Amino acid sequence: MQITVHLSGFTPRLLKPSEQAELLSYGLGITNVVARATARADELTAEEYREGGRILRAKVERLRPKFLAVVGVTAYRAAFDDRTARVGPQERTLGSSRVWVLPNPSGLNAHWTAATMAEEFARLRHAARHQGPSSEITS
């Protein structure tokens, strides 16, 4: 994920995983829809995704970022019960926060290269910068 965030222009240099907290200084916060680590998304249950969506919704309502970016269309669809979602900006908002679905940098998404993922992340960065100062939450 760090390489994609960097290549998209969100950070001026490639951050190490241990430097994730520095993303806040760039107006980015990163969290997971589901806190449990797995090798594959299909190891998570529908209820875990729904519960993760409820937790993330509460976080967005509390922090009120301009954008919520969810990494992984499958995770977004399951967490927010939106079967029509595609990568990119969504019609739905969470409170006043716009929602953007980003491609998941998982190796299972071979059709997304580092370069094409970075392009999509850069589209979000461009939209966020043109919305004025804010913080984004990326899950």
C-alpha positions as CSV (number, residue, x, y, z in Angstrom):
1,M,0.0,0.0,0.0
2,Q,2.8,2.4,0.8
3,I,4.2,2.3,-2.7
4,T,0.8,3.1,-4.2
5,V,0.2,6.0,-1.8
6,H,3.6,7.4,-2.7
7,L,3.3,6.9,-6.5
8,S,0.0,8.6,-6.4
9,G,1.6,11.8,-4.9
10,F,0.0,11.6,-1.5
11,T,3.5,11.4,0.1
12,P,6.7,13.0,-1.0
13,R,8.7,9.9,-0.3
14,L,8.1,6.2,0.2
15,L,7.1,5.6,3.8
16,K,8.1,2.4,5.7
17,P,5.2,0.5,7.3
18,S,6.4,1.6,10.7
19,E,6.0,5.2,9.6
20,Q,2.2,4.9,8.9
21,A,1.4,7.5,11.6
22,E,3.1,10.1,9.4
23,L,0.3,9.8,7.0
24,L,-1.8,12.0,9.3
25,S,0.6,14.9,8.6
26,Y,-0.4,14.6,4.9
27,G,-4.1,14.7,5.8
28,L,-4.5,10.9,5.5
29,G,-5.7,8.4,7.9
30,I,-5.7,4.7,7.1
31,T,-7.8,2.0,8.8
32,N,-9.2,-1.4,7.8
33,V,-12.9,-2.3,7.3
34,V,-12.2,-5.5,9.2
35,A,-9.4,-5.5,11.9
36,R,-8.7,-9.2,11.6
37,A,-5.7,-9.9,9.3
38,T,-6.2,-12.6,6.7
39,A,-4.3,-13.9,3.7
40,R,-7.4,-13.6,1.5
41,A,-10.6,-11.5,1.6
42,D,-12.8,-14.5,1.3
43,E,-11.7,-15.6,4.7
44,L,-13.8,-12.9,6.2
45,T,-17.5,-13.4,6.9
46,A,-20.4,-11.1,5.7
47,E,-21.1,-10.3,9.4
48,E,-17.4,-9.2,9.9
49,Y,-17.7,-6.8,6.9
50,R,-21.1,-5.4,8.1
51,E,-19.7,-4.9,11.6
52,G,-16.6,-3.2,10.2
53,G,-18.9,-1.0,8.1
54,R,-20.8,0.0,11.2
55,I,-17.6,0.8,13.1
56,L,-16.2,2.8,10.2
57,R,-19.4,4.7,9.7
58,A,-19.2,5.8,13.4
59,K,-15.6,6.8,12.9
60,V,-16.5,8.9,9.9
61,E,-19.5,10.5,11.7
62,R,-17.1,11.4,14.6
63,L,-14.2,12.7,12.5
64,R,-16.1,14.1,9.5
65,P,-13.5,13.8,6.8
66,K,-14.2,15.3,3.4
67,F,-13.6,11.8,1.9
68,L,-13.8,8.2,3.0
69,A,-11.7,6.0,0.7
70,V,-12.3,2.3,1.0
71,V,-9.7,0.0,-0.3
72,G,-11.3,-2.9,-2.1
73,V,-14.6,-2.9,-3.9
74,T,-15.5,-6.3,-2.4
75,A,-14.9,-4.9,1.1
76,Y,-16.9,-1.8,0.4
77,R,-19.8,-3.7,-1.2
78,A,-20.0,-6.1,1.8
79,A,-19.5,-3.5,4.5
80,F,-22.0,-1.0,3.1
81,D,-24.4,-3.3,1.3
82,D,-23.9,-1.7,-2.1
83,R,-23.7,-4.3,-4.8
84,T,-23.5,-1.8,-7.6
85,A,-20.3,-0.1,-6.3
86,R,-17.3,0.3,-8.7
87,V,-13.8,1.6,-8.2
88,G,-13.9,5.4,-8.1
89,P,-16.2,8.0,-6.5
90,Q,-19.6,6.8,-5.2
91,E,-23.0,8.4,-5.3
92,R,-23.4,7.6,-1.6
93,T,-22.1,9.8,1.1
94,L,-21.6,9.0,4.8
95,G,-22.9,12.2,6.5
96,S,-21.1,14.9,4.7
97,S,-18.2,12.7,3.7
98,R,-17.9,11.7,0.0
99,V,-17.1,8.0,-0.5
100,W,-14.4,6.8,-3.0
101,V,-13.6,3.1,-3.6
102,L,-10.0,2.4,-4.4
103,P,-8.5,-0.8,-5.9
104,N,-7.0,-3.2,-3.4
105,P,-3.2,-3.7,-3.8
106,S,-3.6,-7.4,-3.0
107,G,-1.7,-9.7,-5.3
108,L,-5.0,-11.3,-6.1
109,N,-5.9,-8.2,-8.2
110,A,-3.4,-8.9,-10.9
111,H,-5.3,-6.8,-13.4
112,W,-4.4,-3.7,-11.3
113,T,-0.7,-2.8,-11.6
114,A,1.1,-0.5,-9.2
115,A,0.9,2.2,-11.9
116,T,-2.8,1.9,-12.5
117,M,-3.6,1.7,-8.8
118,A,-1.5,4.8,-8.3
119,E,-3.5,6.6,-11.0
120,E,-6.7,5.8,-9.2
121,F,-5.3,6.9,-5.8
122,A,-4.1,10.1,-7.6
123,R,-7.7,10.8,-8.9
124,L,-8.8,10.7,-5.2
125,R,-5.9,13.0,-4.2
126,H,-6.8,15.5,-6.9
127,A,-10.5,15.5,-5.9
128,A,-9.6,15.9,-2.2
129,R,-7.2,18.8,-2.9
130,H,-9.9,20.6,-4.9
131,Q,-12.3,20.2,-2.0
132,G,-10.2,22.3,0.3
133,P,-8.3,21.4,3.5
134,S,-9.5,18.1,5.0
135,S,-8.5,14.8,6.3
136,E,-9.2,11.6,4.4
137,I,-9.8,8.2,6.0
138,T,-8.6,5.4,3.8
139,S,-9.6,1.9,4.8
